[in-house]
Amino acid sequence: MVALDTNSMSSPWQNPRLAGRIPELDGIRGLAILLVLVWHYGANEILVANGSWQAYALATLRLTWSGVDLFFVLSGFLIGGILYDAKRSGSYYRTFYLRRIHRICPLYFIWLTLFVVGLYFVHNGRPLRDLFNLDLPWWSYPLFIQNLFMHKDFGAQWLAITWSLAVEEQFYLILPLLVRNLSNRGITMLAAASILGAPVVRGILWLSGNVYFGPYTLLSSRADAFGFGVLVALACRNKRVWEWLASRRQHLYWAYLALGCWVAFFRL
């Protein structure tokens, strides 16, 4: 496989496929949503006998947990590309963080407020600290660090899904600093290091006895998905790499098919 040419990355070449809205990304986003729904309301809820034909049929559906990972890859691709394109902008930080705040915070804090108000009335005015799961401090939610406290469970069920948003926000906090201050080669090396390092982190957590929540909910454990996205964003902005990929499109299709068959065989 051709290496990323970091010198050509600094050239002003603009990939015409990245101009404007990319419909294919909407399709990937829709697929990720579908995978998450199937996992939570189907594959994760169905109980069948081991060794039965139903178990074999269900085995492939159990791969739908990867919908969250697909979201993280997509986030790495989109956010990494946005930051890379604006790397030398005078309003780099201000523009990026204002857009993230306006996209995420209003709906998120409305959701938190509804949860707190609802519990307050349901539980007749009990103190705020008693309304949340005791393992997760209430103040961790507005700070987007609730995933750091998920050692035994996901906390209050109403807010359990927010662990992935916390991971995203932590990624948004760190990546702009790195993209702004690292060279193109440095960004590439960092993305590659995250892809190689995250499985090591998951292995260390597993060996230490943290077999589920740490590997599942921490940014350091999910950094490989973000790293893949960032690496693809850089590749798509490199003329040499893009042309190499485009000229081998059929080979890539066959490689994806072979990978899919291997995964299916491994699961079954």
C-alpha positions, -999 to +999 in steps of 0.1 A: +000+000+000+013+034-009+024+056+020+009+090+026+029+117+008+030+143+035+048+168+012+020+168-013-005+172+015+007+207+020-001+216-016-032+236-025-048+207-043-086+205-036-104+172-040-135+179-061-153+150-045-151+168-011-167+200-025-202+207-010-224+181+006-214+144+002-245+123-001-226+090+005-218+102+040-255+106+047-259+070+037-231+059+061-247+079+089-280+063+082-264+028+082-248+036+116-281+047+131-297+015+117-270-007+133-274+010+167-312+005+166-309-032+156-284-038+183-304-022+211-339-033+201-331-066+184-298-085+186-291-075+222-326-085+234-331-118+217-322-150+237-317-183+218-302-216+226-265-221+218-259-242+187-293-237+173-300-224+138-314-193+154-281-187+172-262-189+139-287-165+123-283-141+152-245-142+152-242-117+123-268-094+139-246-092+170-221-074+149-244-044+149-227-031+180-202-017+155-226+011+146-211+033+173-176+026+160-188+036+125-201+069+140-166+075+156-149+068+123-172+092+105-166+118+131-129+115+128-132+118+090-155+149+091-139+167+120-104+159+109-111+172+074-127+204+087-098+211+110-072+203+083-089+226+058-090+254+083-055+248+098-042+282+089-074+302+095-071+332+118-104+322+135-095+285+136-105+278+173-133+303+175-151+291+144-148+254+153-158+256+189-187+279+183-201+256+157-197+226+180-214+244+209-243+255+188-248+220+174-246+200+206-251+220+237-287+233+233-303+199+228-280+182+252-287+206+281-325+205+273-323+167+277-304+171+310-329+196+323-359+174+314-343+145+332-336+165+364-370+183+364-389+150+357-371+131+386-376+161+409-414+159+406-415+121+404-394+117+436-410+146+455-381+170+456-353+147+467-318+163+466-301+164+432-273+141+443-299+114+451-315+115+417-285+103+398-268+069+401-244+072+430-215+058+410-217+087+386-215+123+401-242+146+387-217+173+378-199+149+354-228+152+329-226+190+321-188+186+319-191+157+294-169+135+315-195+110+327-178+082+308-148+085+331-170+074+360-187+044+344-169+017+362-198-006+371-227+006+350-239+034+326-256+054+353-291+066+350-308+049+320-322+081+307-287+094+303-268+062+296-264+069+259-246+101+266-213+082+272-206+083+234-213+121+233-188+125+261-162+106+241-170+128+210-167+160+231-133+149+245-122+142+209-133+177+199-114+192+227-081+175+219-079+172+181-080+209+172-049+216+193-031+187+177-040+196+141-032+232+146+003+226+161+015+194+143+029+191+109+011+170+082+035+142+089+029+146+127-009+143+122-005+112+101+018+096+126-006+105+155-035+089+136-015+058+130-004+057+166-040+059+178-050+030+156-022+009+170-024+021+206-061+018+213-061-020+211-031-021+235-051+001+260-081-022+257-058-052+264-042-035+294-076-026+309-089-062+302-059-077+320-063-054+349-099-066+354-117-038+337-131-060+310-161-040+298-167-004+308-132+009+304-126-007+270-160+004+258-165+040+271-130+057+273-117+079+245-083+062+248-100+028+241-119+041+211-092+062+196-085+037+168-119+045+152-112+082+153-077+076+140-090+057+110-114+086+102-086+112+105-063+091+084-089+087+056-096+125+057-059+131+051-057+105+024-087+121+005-068+154+005-036+140-009-038+140-047-013+111-051-030+088-026-065+097-040-055+088-075-038+056-063-071+046-046-093+056-075-072+036-099-076+005-077-112+008-069-121-027-081-093-042-060-107-024-029-142-038-036-128-073-036-108-066-005-139-054+013-158-085+002-130-108+014-129-089+048-167-093+051-165-130+044-137-134+069-157-116+096-188-136+089-168-169+091-151-158+123-185-149+139-202-181+129 
